[in-house]
Amino acid sequence: MTVSLPQLIVSVPLFFVLFFGIGFILNMILKTTWFPVIAYTGLLIFFIVSKGGLMIVDMIIMFSGLVGAFVSGWAIKTLRVKGYRMF
């Protein structure tokens, strides 16, 4: 199955925003800064092993989700340093 260019253009920011939001919410609930990155990495490894490999387009989309999870951890860490203790 191939992915067209418009699908790729929509998927990359969609996965970034999706996993940024999920990571941000998990960070607020669990109060662990890097848990979403670790969980997403584990999910990626499980997905790659179960599928038997990924195409380059799949890797681009999955990497954008990983970046979103990482940025959510960085954002929570920055908010904590600036004094927002609710996070």
N, C-alpha and C positions, 0 to 999 in steps of 0.2 A: 504494500500500500504506500503510495507516495503522497506527499504533502505539497500543496501548491504554495506559491510565494505569498499570496494574500493570507492563507491560513498560518503560515510561519510568522508573518508580520503581526498578526493578531495574537497568536499563541505566546510569543515571547513576553510582551508586557503583561498579558493576562496571567501567566504563571508567576511572573515576578510579583505582581500585586496580590495574587491569591496567597502565595506562601509568605509574603511580608505580613499580610493580615493575620493568617493563621499563626505565624510565629510570634507576632506581637501579642495576640490574645493568650497564647500559651505562656509567654513570658510573664504576663500580668497575673495569670492564674497560678502558675507553678513557681514563680519567682526564681526561675533558673535562666540565666542569660543565654547560654549556648545550647540548650536542649533541642530546640527546633532544628538547628544545623545538624546535630548528631542524629536525630530521628530521621531527618530527610536523607542524610547520607546512607543510613541503614536501609531506608526504603528504596533508594536508588540501587544499592548493591543487590537487594532482594529482587528487584525488578529486572536488573541486568542478568542475574543468574537464572531466574525463572524463564526469561524470554530467550536466553542464549546469545545475547548481543544486541546492540542498538545501531540504528542507522545514524548518520551524522546529523540529520534533522532532529531526530529524537534527542540526541545528546545536547544540541543547542537549546532545545526547549527545556530539558531537565536542568541544564546548567543555569538557565535564567531563574528557575524555581529555587535552586540552591543559593544563588546570589540574593534573591528576595529573603530567604530565611536568614542569611548572614546579615543583611542590612537591618532586619528586624532586631536581631541581637545587638547590633551596634547602636541602634536607635535607643533601645531600652537602657543599655549601658550608659549612653550619653545623658539620658534623662535622669538616671540615678545619680550621676556625678554632679549634675546641675541642681540637685536638691529635690527632685520629685520622688519622695519616699513611698508614694503609693504604688510605684512600680517595683 
